Structure formats: structure tokens, C-alpha cells
Amino acid sequence: MPLTIEDNDLAEQPESTNRIETVLSDPMSETTEGIGEFDELRRNVRGWCTPTIPRDWREQQRGADHHQYIEFQRWWRDRLAEAGYFIPHWPRA
């Protein structure tokens, strides 16, 4: 049975002070304060992706059978988790 968060549990959580979470929760926000943080995040993610993602991943997956597809997905999940980029689900708004 999947774990769920009740709506009243969300109200008890402190308001986020993380700039990225704030902007992502309100993508229509007109503020540009802290936009440099996104540039740094982009550089960090690109710096991680370049040596991590196999150059031929598309070719590897083209025509892959179910077992090969699942094996690749699990490998990718593990790489994301090791880097701190994996989340099992999106938080409720």
C-alpha cells in the first residue's frame, strides 16, 4: 500500500525558505530575485549529466526488450539517487 500524506499533515510543515522550491511552487512569479541560483543549479546538473549519461543511451534503448528497458531504468534511478536528484513522487501542491 503506498504511503500518503494527509492534507492536514501539509499544514503542519514549515514554509519553505528554499528559493528553488518557492519559484517552482509559483512558476508564474514575476520576481527574478535569486535567479543566479538557477544558473548554478543548471551548471551543477549539466556537470553531473555529462560524465554520467551514456553517450549512446538512445541507441541502447532503441529496440530494447522489456528486460533491458527495466534494467536501464533501474540503473538510471540508482544514478539519480546517488546524486540526490531522485524523488519517488512529486509533492502535493
Residue, then its C-alpha position, 0 to 999 in steps of 0.5 A: m500500500p503506498l504511503t500518503i500524506e494527509d492534507n492536514d499533515l501539509a499544514e503542519q510543515p514549515e514554509s519553505t525558505n528554499r528559493i528553488e522550491t518557492v519559484l517552482s511552487d509559483p512558476m508564474s512569479e514575476t520576481t527574478e530575485g535569486i535567479g543566479e541560483f538557477d544558473e548554478l543549479r543548471r551548471n551543477v546538473r549539466g556537470w553531473c549529466t555529462p560524465t554520467i549519461p551514456r553517450d549512446w543511451r538512445e541507441q541502447q534503448r532503441g529496440a530494447d526488450h522489456h528486460q533491458y528497458i527495466e534494467f536501464q531504468r533501474w540503473w538510471r534511478d540508482r544514478l539519480a539517487e546517488a546524486g540526490y536528484f531522485i524523488p519517488h513522487w512529486p509533492r502535493a501542491 
